[in-house]
Amino acid sequence: MQTATATVQNPVIWADVPDVDVIYSRQYFYMVSTSMHVMPGCPIMRSKDLNNWEIVNYVFDSLEDNDQHNLVDGKHIYGKGSWAACLREHEGIYYVCFSCNDTGQFYVYRTDDIENGEWQRSVIKHLYHDPSLLFDEGRVFVIYGNGNIHITELTSDLTAVKEGGINQLLLQGETEGIGLRIEGCHAYKINGFYYFFFIEWPRGGNHRRRQVCYRSESLLGPFEHKIVLDDNMGYRNHGVAQGGIVADEHENWFAVLFQDHDAVGRIPVVVPVTWQDGWPIHGINGQVPETFEVPLPFTPTKPIVCSDEFTYEDNKLALQWQWNHNPDNQLWSVTERAGHLRLKTGAVVKSVLHARNTLTQRTEGPACIGTTAIDVSKMKPGDHAGMIALQSGFGTVGVKVDALGNRSVVMTVNDGSGLEEIVEATSIGASDIYLKIEFDFENSVDLATFYYAEVDGEWKPIGRALNMKYTLDHFMGYRIGLFNYASEQSGGYVDVDYFHFYKRIGSEYQQIK
């Protein structure tokens, strides 16, 4: 008998967790999402109540070891990397698959322990756009595409395309009045029907992305389809869509989708699902409820974004952290100086966008603050270290050392070409500097403001407010990061004493630990 209840409050995570895919296994919901250019990649999150989520694992530490993934010679994978991962469990094995837009390959990872296991990978040299795995009576397929949806049969071990297997066009999405045709497939077989969920985006200023479902009693069709959700929760013109459905062991059904929320990114939303005439109807009276009760046990979790005192016994960071591109593991440490993150400079670069070992976390709405304290006494001429609001249109606050060894605190922005424009600079004498960035995402304000202090708590604004824009060249919500790079010579380093993260809850900010 179900007695436990919890409340889902949308969005369930007000942070960038895009292209979500969720399964239910052994009393937990597990979710994977797109990670693109941040490493480790493909975070695995879990929840018991669909509202409280925590990171428990990553599928890979790094995807490839090449110049693009290592930020060498101006190369990068911003907006590329792993896209739209699919998560499935079959016969006790967990699978994650996705395509990588810069390598043009399809990756399949597998493990028998989703929370603690090592993931083994195989690669198929083909690009399957927004793929979904479908296990069906001893056979396995990948369904993928945009507008024209294809199906390809794989070998039973998912390491290759099956010779002589199904490999064909599966269905074609609507074209009349549609701007973005169906994509983002999530495939299931339920009670004898095949269900394929997609997003589509009709043309016209008042239209928004919506969730559609195609179904058939036969794998290869014919198909009928229905719009199962068309709602934006009152936020601009951004429809809640793209994702799949999931049931617990009591056959309570839910959809886990996401909504574009401008600069903070694409945020997960949970929607109740009911069945009518064999169709999964999303929402309540066609709308996504801001809150609703679920027959699941309320289970608090570790935060998705959190503070860090950098007090580690081993040189391994908390799961909330991800590097911008592959790190150089020889140039960072949380054990060389107890209670500090040490960031050493390596290759000489021209901009923070090409600096390795920028350590990041997500930002969170409706508003949040990040603060840090950095020992800059070991910086060398040409070094630049500090804190960044990271997207293509970045903003930084930090310390820059000139050719004579003089230190200044600077606020910079992207000059339009990826290099840094110094908006304001002021000389400092202190060897310990305090930095702060405030983010406001409420009601599309999307502003970041920058501060520094030579005495803890005596904050001074610097530069100008940054109008944060979500742009497709990075395709990721704003992150907050710690960086240190050399523009003239390598060998300098900084020691970061702490990172403190505060989120606005109600009318007050609370530190998240």
C-alpha positions as CSV (number, residue, x, y, z in Angstrom):
1,M,0.0,0.0,0.0
2,Q,1.4,3.4,-1.0
3,T,1.4,5.9,1.9
4,A,4.5,8.0,1.3
5,T,4.0,11.3,-0.5
6,A,6.3,14.0,-1.7
7,T,5.8,17.3,-3.5
8,V,7.2,18.0,-6.9
9,Q,7.9,21.7,-7.4
10,N,8.8,22.7,-11.0
11,P,11.4,23.2,-12.2
12,V,12.8,20.4,-10.1
13,I,16.4,21.7,-10.9
14,W,16.6,25.4,-11.7
15,A,20.0,24.8,-13.5
16,D,21.3,23.6,-16.8
17,V,20.5,19.9,-17.0
18,P,19.5,19.5,-20.7
19,D,18.3,16.7,-22.9
20,V,17.3,14.6,-19.9
21,D,16.5,10.9,-20.0
22,V,15.2,9.0,-17.0
23,I,14.8,5.3,-16.0
24,Y,13.5,3.7,-12.8
25,S,15.6,0.9,-11.3
26,R,15.8,-0.6,-7.9
27,Q,13.7,2.1,-6.1
28,Y,15.6,5.0,-7.7
29,F,14.9,7.2,-10.7
30,Y,18.2,7.7,-12.6
31,M,18.8,10.6,-15.0
32,V,21.5,11.3,-17.6
33,S,21.9,14.6,-19.5
34,T,24.0,16.3,-22.1
35,S,27.4,17.6,-21.0
36,M,29.2,18.7,-24.2
37,H,32.5,20.4,-23.4
38,V,32.6,19.9,-19.6
39,M,34.4,16.9,-18.0
40,P,33.8,14.5,-16.5
41,G,30.8,13.9,-18.8
42,C,27.3,12.5,-18.9
43,P,26.4,13.0,-15.2
44,I,24.3,10.3,-13.6
45,M,21.8,11.7,-11.2
46,R,19.4,9.9,-8.9
47,S,16.2,10.6,-7.0
48,K,13.6,8.7,-5.0
49,D,10.9,11.4,-5.2
50,L,11.5,13.0,-8.6
51,N,12.0,16.4,-6.9
52,N,15.3,16.0,-5.1
53,W,18.2,15.0,-7.3
54,E,21.9,14.3,-6.7
55,I,24.9,13.4,-8.8
56,V,26.2,9.9,-8.1
57,N,28.5,9.1,-11.0
58,Y,29.8,10.2,-14.4
59,V,29.9,8.0,-17.5
60,F,33.4,9.1,-18.5
61,D,36.2,11.2,-17.2
62,S,37.2,12.4,-20.7
63,L,35.8,11.5,-24.1
64,E,38.8,12.0,-26.4
65,D,42.4,13.0,-26.0
66,N,43.0,15.3,-28.9
67,D,43.7,19.0,-29.5
68,Q,40.1,20.0,-29.6
69,H,39.2,18.3,-26.3
70,N,42.5,19.6,-24.7
71,L,42.1,23.2,-25.8
72,V,45.4,23.1,-27.8
73,D,46.4,25.7,-30.4
74,G,43.0,27.5,-30.2
75,K,41.0,24.4,-30.9
76,H,38.0,23.5,-28.8
77,I,34.7,21.6,-28.6
78,Y,32.4,24.4,-27.4
79,G,28.8,23.4,-28.2
80,K,29.9,20.0,-29.4
81,G,31.0,16.9,-27.5
82,S,28.3,14.6,-26.2
83,W,24.8,15.5,-27.1
84,A,21.4,14.1,-26.0
85,A,22.5,10.9,-24.2
86,C,20.0,8.0,-23.8
87,L,19.9,5.9,-20.6
88,R,18.5,2.4,-20.6
89,E,18.7,-0.8,-18.4
90,H,18.4,-4.2,-20.0
91,E,19.0,-7.6,-18.3
92,G,20.9,-6.0,-15.4
93,I,23.2,-3.9,-17.6
94,Y,22.9,-0.1,-17.8
95,Y,23.6,1.6,-21.2
96,V,24.3,5.2,-22.1
97,C,24.6,6.2,-25.7
98,F,25.1,9.4,-27.5
99,S,26.6,11.0,-30.6
100,C,29.6,13.4,-30.5
101,N,29.3,16.2,-33.0
102,D,33.0,17.0,-33.3
103,T,34.1,13.4,-33.9
104,G,31.0,12.3,-35.9
105,Q,30.8,9.1,-33.9
106,F,28.3,7.1,-31.8
107,Y,29.4,6.1,-28.4
108,V,27.9,3.3,-26.3
109,Y,28.9,2.9,-22.6
110,R,27.8,0.0,-20.4
111,T,28.1,-1.0,-16.7
112,D,26.4,-3.3,-14.2
113,D,26.7,-0.7,-11.4
114,I,25.2,2.6,-12.4
115,E,26.3,4.4,-9.2
116,N,29.8,3.1,-8.7
117,G,30.8,1.1,-11.7
118,E,33.4,1.7,-14.4
119,W,31.8,2.2,-17.8
120,Q,33.1,0.3,-20.8
121,R,32.7,1.9,-24.1
122,S,32.4,1.0,-27.8
123,V,32.4,3.3,-30.8
124,I,30.5,3.1,-34.0
125,K,31.7,5.4,-36.7
126,H,28.4,7.0,-37.5
127,L,26.5,10.1,-36.3
128,Y,23.1,9.2,-34.9
129,H,21.4,12.5,-34.1
130,D,19.5,12.5,-30.7
131,P,19.5,8.7,-30.4
132,S,17.3,6.4,-28.4
133,L,17.9,2.7,-27.7
134,L,15.0,0.3,-28.0
135,F,15.4,-3.3,-26.8
136,D,12.7,-5.5,-28.3
137,E,12.4,-9.3,-28.0
138,G,16.1,-10.1,-28.2
139,R,16.9,-7.4,-30.7
140,V,18.2,-3.8,-30.1
141,F,17.7,-0.8,-32.3
142,V,18.8,2.9,-32.3
143,I,16.2,5.4,-33.4
144,Y,17.5,8.8,-34.4
145,G,17.2,11.8,-36.7
146,N,15.5,15.2,-37.3
147,G,12.4,15.4,-39.3
148,N,13.2,12.1,-41.1
149,I,13.5,9.5,-38.3
150,H,15.6,6.4,-39.0
151,I,16.0,3.1,-37.3
152,T,19.2,1.0,-37.3
153,E,19.6,-2.5,-35.8
154,L,22.7,-3.1,-33.7
155,T,24.4,-6.3,-32.7
156,S,23.3,-7.8,-29.4
157,D,26.3,-6.4,-27.6
158,L,25.7,-2.9,-29.1
159,T,29.2,-2.7,-30.5
160,A,28.4,-2.5,-34.2
161,V,25.6,-2.2,-36.8
162,K,24.1,-5.6,-37.3
163,E,24.9,-7.0,-40.8
164,G,21.6,-7.6,-42.7
165,G,19.6,-6.0,-39.9
166,I,16.9,-3.3,-40.1
167,N,18.5,0.0,-41.4
168,Q,15.9,2.3,-42.9
169,L,13.7,5.4,-42.7
170,L,11.2,4.8,-39.9
171,L,8.8,7.8,-40.1
172,Q,8.6,11.3,-41.4
173,G,7.5,14.2,-39.2
174,E,5.0,16.9,-40.2
175,T,6.3,19.6,-42.6
176,E,3.3,22.0,-43.0
177,G,3.8,25.0,-40.7
178,I,6.6,23.4,-38.8
179,G,9.9,25.2,-38.2
180,L,11.8,22.6,-36.2
181,R,10.6,19.1,-37.3
182,I,10.5,16.2,-34.8
183,E,13.8,15.3,-33.0
184,G,15.0,14.2,-29.6
185,C,13.6,10.7,-29.8
186,H,12.7,8.7,-26.7
187,A,11.5,5.2,-27.7
188,Y,9.6,2.6,-25.7
189,K,7.5,-0.5,-26.1
190,I,4.6,-0.5,-23.6
191,N,1.7,-3.0,-23.6
192,G,2.2,-4.0,-27.1
193,F,2.5,-0.5,-28.6
194,Y,5.7,1.2,-29.8
195,Y,5.8,4.8,-28.6
196,F,8.2,7.4,-29.9
197,F,8.3,10.9,-28.3
198,F,9.7,13.9,-30.0
199,I,9.8,17.7,-29.8
200,E,8.6,19.9,-32.7
201,W,8.4,23.6,-33.1
202,P,5.6,25.1,-35.3
203,R,6.4,28.3,-37.2
204,G,5.0,31.7,-36.0
205,G,5.6,34.1,-33.2
206,N,3.0,32.6,-30.8
207,H,4.1,29.0,-31.3
208,R,6.4,27.2,-29.0
209,R,8.1,23.8,-28.7
210,R,5.7,21.0,-27.9
211,Q,5.9,17.3,-27.1
212,V,4.4,14.9,-29.6
213,C,4.0,11.1,-29.5
214,Y,4.0,8.7,-32.4
215,R,2.7,5.2,-31.8
216,S,2.1,1.9,-33.7
217,E,1.4,-1.7,-32.9
218,S,4.2,-2.6,-35.4
219,L,7.8,-1.5,-35.0
220,L,8.0,-0.2,-38.5
221,G,4.5,1.4,-38.6
222,P,2.1,2.6,-39.8
223,F,2.1,5.4,-37.2
224,E,-0.5,7.7,-35.7
225,H,0.5,10.7,-33.7
226,K,-0.8,13.2,-31.1
227,I,0.3,16.3,-29.4
228,V,0.6,15.3,-25.8
229,L,1.8,18.6,-24.2
230,D,1.8,22.2,-25.4
231,D,2.5,24.5,-22.4
232,N,5.1,27.0,-21.4
233,M,4.3,27.5,-17.7
234,G,3.8,31.2,-18.4
235,Y,7.5,31.7,-19.2
236,R,8.0,33.6,-22.4
237,N,7.5,31.4,-25.4
238,H,9.5,28.5,-24.2
239,G,7.5,25.3,-24.3
240,V,8.2,22.4,-21.9
241,A,9.2,19.5,-24.1
242,Q,11.9,16.9,-25.1
243,G,12.2,13.9,-22.9
244,G,10.6,10.6,-22.1
245,I,8.2,8.9,-19.8
246,V,9.0,6.7,-16.8
247,A,7.0,4.6,-14.3
248,D,7.8,3.4,-10.8
249,E,7.1,-0.2,-9.6
250,H,3.4,0.8,-8.8
251,E,2.8,2.0,-12.4
252,N,2.7,5.7,-11.5
253,W,3.7,7.4,-14.7
254,F,5.6,10.6,-15.2
255,A,7.3,12.6,-18.0
256,V,10.7,14.2,-17.4
257,L,11.2,17.1,-19.9
258,F,13.0,20.4,-19.9
259,Q,12.4,24.0,-20.6
260,D,14.7,26.6,-22.2
261,H,15.2,29.3,-19.5
262,D,17.5,31.7,-21.3
263,A,20.9,32.4,-19.6
264,V,20.7,29.8,-16.8
265,G,20.2,27.1,-19.4
266,R,17.7,24.3,-20.0
267,I,16.0,23.2,-16.8
268,P,14.3,19.8,-16.0
269,V,10.6,19.7,-15.4
270,V,8.5,16.7,-14.1
271,V,5.0,16.2,-15.4
272,P,2.3,13.7,-14.3
273,V,1.1,11.3,-17.0
274,T,-2.2,9.6,-17.3
275,W,-3.3,7.1,-20.0
276,Q,-6.3,7.6,-22.2
277,D,-7.2,5.2,-25.0
278,G,-3.6,4.0,-25.0
279,W,-2.1,7.6,-25.3
280,P,0.1,9.0,-22.5
281,I,-1.5,12.4,-21.7
282,H,0.9,14.8,-20.1
283,G,0.0,17.3,-17.4
284,I,-3.2,18.4,-15.7
285,N,-5.8,19.8,-18.1
286,G,-3.1,20.2,-20.7
287,Q,-0.8,22.2,-18.4
288,V,2.3,21.6,-16.4
289,P,1.5,22.0,-12.7
290,E,3.9,24.2,-10.7
291,T,3.5,21.7,-7.8
292,F,1.8,18.4,-7.4
293,E,1.8,15.5,-5.0
294,V,3.5,12.2,-5.9
295,P,3.1,8.8,-4.1
296,L,6.8,8.6,-3.5
297,P,9.0,8.9,-0.4
298,F,10.3,12.4,0.2
299,T,14.1,11.9,0.2
300,P,16.5,14.8,0.6
301,T,19.7,14.7,-1.4
302,K,23.1,16.4,-1.8
303,P,22.9,19.6,-3.7
304,I,23.6,19.8,-7.5
305,V,25.7,23.0,-6.9
306,C,27.5,23.5,-3.6
307,S,30.3,25.2,-1.6
308,D,33.7,23.7,-1.2
309,E,36.4,24.2,1.4
310,F,38.8,22.1,-0.6
311,T,39.6,19.9,2.4
312,Y,40.3,16.6,0.7
313,E,42.5,13.6,1.7
314,D,42.8,12.4,-1.9
315,N,43.3,14.4,-5.1
316,K,39.7,13.9,-6.2
317,L,37.1,16.6,-6.4
318,A,33.5,16.5,-5.3
319,L,31.1,15.4,-8.0
320,Q,29.5,18.8,-8.4
321,W,32.7,20.1,-10.2
322,Q,33.4,19.7,-13.9
323,W,36.3,21.0,-15.9
324,N,36.0,23.2,-19.0
325,H,37.3,20.6,-21.6
326,N,39.8,18.0,-20.5
327,P,41.9,19.0,-17.5
328,D,45.7,18.7,-17.4
329,N,45.9,16.6,-14.2
330,Q,49.6,17.5,-13.6
331,L,48.6,21.2,-13.1
332,W,46.0,21.1,-10.3
333,S,45.9,19.7,-6.8
334,V,43.8,19.8,-3.6
335,T,46.5,18.0,-1.6
336,E,49.7,20.0,-2.3
337,R,48.5,22.7,0.1
338,A,46.0,21.5,2.7
339,G,42.6,23.1,2.4
340,H,43.3,24.7,-0.9
341,L,42.8,24.1,-4.6
342,R,46.1,24.8,-6.4
343,L,45.9,25.8,-10.1
344,K,49.2,26.0,-11.9
345,T,49.7,27.6,-15.3
346,G,50.6,25.5,-18.3
347,A,50.5,26.4,-22.0
348,V,50.6,30.1,-22.8
349,V,47.2,31.2,-24.2
350,K,45.5,34.5,-25.1
351,S,42.1,34.2,-23.4
352,V,40.3,32.5,-20.6
353,L,38.2,30.6,-23.2
354,H,41.4,28.7,-24.1
355,A,42.7,28.2,-20.6
356,R,42.8,24.6,-19.4
357,N,41.9,23.7,-15.8
358,T,39.0,26.1,-15.5
359,L,37.0,24.4,-12.8
360,T,33.2,25.0,-13.0
361,Q,29.8,24.4,-11.5
362,R,26.4,25.2,-12.7
363,T,24.6,28.4,-11.8
364,E,21.1,28.2,-10.3
365,G,17.9,30.3,-10.4
366,P,16.2,32.4,-9.4
367,A,19.5,34.0,-8.2
368,C,22.8,32.9,-6.8
369,I,26.1,34.1,-5.6
370,G,29.6,32.6,-5.8
371,T,32.5,33.9,-3.6
372,T,36.1,32.8,-3.3
373,A,39.4,33.8,-1.7
374,I,42.6,33.3,-3.7
375,D,46.3,33.6,-2.7
376,V,47.9,35.3,-5.7
377,S,51.4,35.7,-4.4
378,K,52.9,33.1,-6.7
379,M,51.6,34.5,-9.9
380,K,54.1,35.4,-12.7
381,P,54.1,38.3,-15.1
382,G,51.3,37.8,-17.7
383,D,49.2,35.5,-15.4
384,H,45.5,36.0,-15.0
385,A,43.5,34.2,-12.3
386,G,40.1,34.6,-10.8
387,M,36.4,33.8,-11.2
388,I,34.4,33.6,-14.4
389,A,30.7,33.7,-15.5
390,L,31.3,31.2,-18.3
391,Q,29.5,31.2,-21.6
392,S,30.5,32.6,-25.0
393,G,29.6,36.1,-23.6
394,F,31.7,35.6,-20.5
395,G,32.6,38.0,-17.7
396,T,35.5,37.6,-15.3
397,V,36.8,39.2,-12.1
398,G,40.3,38.4,-11.0
399,V,43.9,39.4,-10.7
400,K,46.2,40.2,-13.6
401,V,50.0,40.6,-13.3
402,D,51.9,43.0,-15.6
403,A,55.4,42.6,-17.0
404,L,56.9,44.3,-14.0
405,G,55.1,42.0,-11.5
406,N,52.5,44.6,-10.5
407,R,49.1,43.2,-9.6
408,S,45.8,44.6,-10.6
409,V,42.2,43.4,-10.1
410,V,40.4,43.4,-13.4
411,M,36.9,42.8,-14.8
412,T,36.9,41.6,-18.4
413,V,34.3,40.6,-21.0
414,N,34.5,38.9,-24.4
415,D,35.6,41.6,-26.9
416,G,33.6,39.9,-29.7
417,S,36.4,37.8,-31.0
418,G,36.9,35.5,-27.9
419,L,39.6,37.7,-26.4
420,E,39.3,39.6,-23.2
421,E,38.4,43.3,-23.1
422,I,39.4,44.9,-19.8
423,V,36.4,46.9,-18.6
424,E,38.0,48.2,-15.4
425,A,41.4,47.7,-13.7
426,T,42.6,48.9,-10.3
427,S,46.0,48.3,-8.7
428,I,46.2,46.2,-5.5
429,G,48.9,45.4,-3.1
430,A,47.4,42.5,-1.2
431,S,48.5,38.9,-1.9
432,D,45.1,37.5,-0.9
433,I,42.1,38.7,-2.9
434,Y,38.4,38.0,-2.4
435,L,36.1,37.8,-5.4
436,K,32.3,37.6,-5.9
437,I,29.9,37.2,-8.8
438,E,26.2,37.7,-8.3
439,F,23.7,36.1,-10.8
440,D,20.1,37.1,-11.3
441,F,18.0,35.0,-13.6
442,E,14.5,35.8,-12.4
443,N,12.0,37.0,-15.0
444,S,14.7,37.0,-17.7
445,V,16.8,39.7,-16.0
446,D,19.9,37.6,-16.7
447,L,22.4,39.9,-15.2
448,A,25.8,39.1,-13.6
449,T,27.6,41.7,-11.4
450,F,31.2,41.5,-10.2
451,Y,32.9,42.5,-7.0
452,Y,36.3,42.2,-5.2
453,A,37.7,42.9,-1.8
454,E,41.2,43.2,-0.3
455,V,39.6,42.7,3.2
456,D,37.1,40.0,3.5
457,G,33.5,41.3,3.3
458,E,34.4,44.8,2.2
459,W,33.1,44.4,-1.3
460,K,33.7,46.9,-4.1
461,P,31.9,46.6,-7.4
462,I,34.1,46.5,-10.5
463,G,33.5,46.8,-14.2
464,R,29.9,46.7,-15.4
465,A,26.9,44.3,-15.1
466,L,27.1,41.5,-17.7
467,N,23.9,41.0,-19.8
468,M,24.1,37.2,-20.0
469,K,22.9,35.6,-23.2
470,Y,22.4,31.9,-24.0
471,T,24.2,31.4,-27.3
472,L,24.3,28.3,-29.5
473,D,28.1,28.4,-30.0
474,H,28.4,27.2,-26.4
475,F,24.9,25.7,-26.1
476,M,25.2,25.7,-22.3
477,G,23.8,27.7,-19.5
478,Y,26.1,30.0,-17.6
479,R,28.6,28.3,-15.3
480,I,30.6,29.8,-12.5
481,G,34.3,28.9,-12.7
482,L,37.7,29.3,-11.1
483,F,40.6,29.9,-13.6
484,N,44.3,30.6,-13.8
485,Y,46.3,30.9,-17.0
486,A,49.6,32.3,-18.4
487,S,49.8,34.7,-21.3
488,E,53.6,35.1,-21.2
489,Q,55.3,32.2,-19.3
490,S,54.3,29.1,-17.4
491,G,55.2,28.1,-13.9
492,G,53.0,30.4,-11.7
493,Y,50.2,29.2,-9.5
494,V,47.4,30.3,-7.3
495,D,45.9,28.7,-4.2
496,V,42.1,28.9,-3.9
497,D,41.1,28.8,-0.2
498,Y,37.4,28.1,-0.7
499,F,34.4,28.4,-3.0
500,H,31.2,29.5,-1.3
501,F,27.8,29.2,-3.1
502,Y,24.6,30.9,-2.1
503,K,21.2,30.5,-3.6
504,R,18.2,32.7,-3.1
505,I,15.5,30.8,-1.4
506,G,12.4,33.0,-0.9
507,S,13.7,36.4,-0.1
508,E,17.0,35.4,1.5
509,Y,20.3,33.9,0.3
510,Q,21.3,30.6,2.0
511,Q,24.8,29.1,1.7
512,I,24.6,25.7,0.0
513,K,27.0,23.2,1.5
